[in-house]
Amino acid sequence: MLLAMVVAIMSAVVVFLQPFVIDLNDNRAWAAGGVTAEQMNDRILVVAGMPNGTGLVHQTGIPGGSIDVLFNIESWTIGADIYGNDRVEVFRNGSGIVINSDNRTAETIKIWTDGEQAGHWINDAWITEWSMIEWETIITDSLSYISTLRVDILDRNGTPIHRWMEINIDGLRLSSPLAEGTFVVDLSNGAIIEKLPNKNLAIESFPRLSYRETIDGGHVVRFVLLDINVDNAATDLNRDLDLTSRGSEMLFDVEHARNLVLGMDIGGDSTVEPRYIDHWTSEHEVLIATGDLEGYTGFGPKGPLSGSDGLSFHSDPAHFKLEVLLQTVEVVP
């Protein structure tokens, strides 16, 4: 009789404590997943700054979880006038590329795909440049690339006056199972993005876009992009990983840039892109509300206040130094 009473009491205690045990296990999984993601992101950033071919081994692992590749999770477009006084605009129109030259000083167009110069056939001849027609040209030739597409606009002297680039970024996703749903952390372009079931996502760190003032009153805009390179055949990343730097490529290194247009297409959660824009343009939004933008220096929307047409950089003087760097880290299980 006493034994049956003890068993009944213990069973009741177990039933009573079960929700607390589940919550405790979920909290452990959430904490472990968050720490693992932060540590991995730190290691990746360290390796990204190392010389080409060097790296380290990162000991990782998510009990019962997984690490997966996010192919083409982000696509960035960056365009700026880099010489002269013309205002040139480059943008996508479906599968084509449209180039406008306000002052009609643009003469030719050169294109590179993944670092290789592109061209097209004209009268059985392979031509590595396109000619501007009037003030606008539309390029409809098929241009296949994986990581980077670069378009340079040149004047009649062969001097590049505008550069536009499209960069595709791969990332990683760390998943930790919970009692209900999954705790997910995306490591993408240096950012850490956390998402709990039935909760709004939290952006713990943002991509490395910044600006600073120089001693002579000028400005430097710097954007460091980070691409993760994982073999398509890799099936299990939830283990010790070899992280190796594949070097850095300077996409823009311009002393007198103007008319910066920075666009983004962020995959995954639809709220990431507007939160990126708000993070970089919050001061601009405050000044818009007060009706006083005089003397403002910083990032702001190009066109509509929503930033849907991309971001620009506002400064006085209008030109600034522009540095855009692409770092690549190879991940091998």
Protein Blocks (a to p, Z undefined) as FASTA:
>chain_A
ZZmmmmmmmmmmmmmmmmmmmmmmmmmmmmmmmmmmmmmmmmmmmmmmpcehiacddded
dehiacdddehkbccdddddfehjbdcddddehjbccdddfklpafbdcddeehiacddd
eehiacfbdcdehjbccdfbdcddfkbccdddddfkopafbdcddddddddddddddfeo
cdddddeehiacdddehiacddfbdcdddddddfkopacdddddddddddfklmblcbcd
ddddebjadfbdcfbdghiacddddehjfklmmmmmmmmmmmmmmmmmnopaghiacddd
ehjfklmnopcdddddfbdcdddddddddddZZ
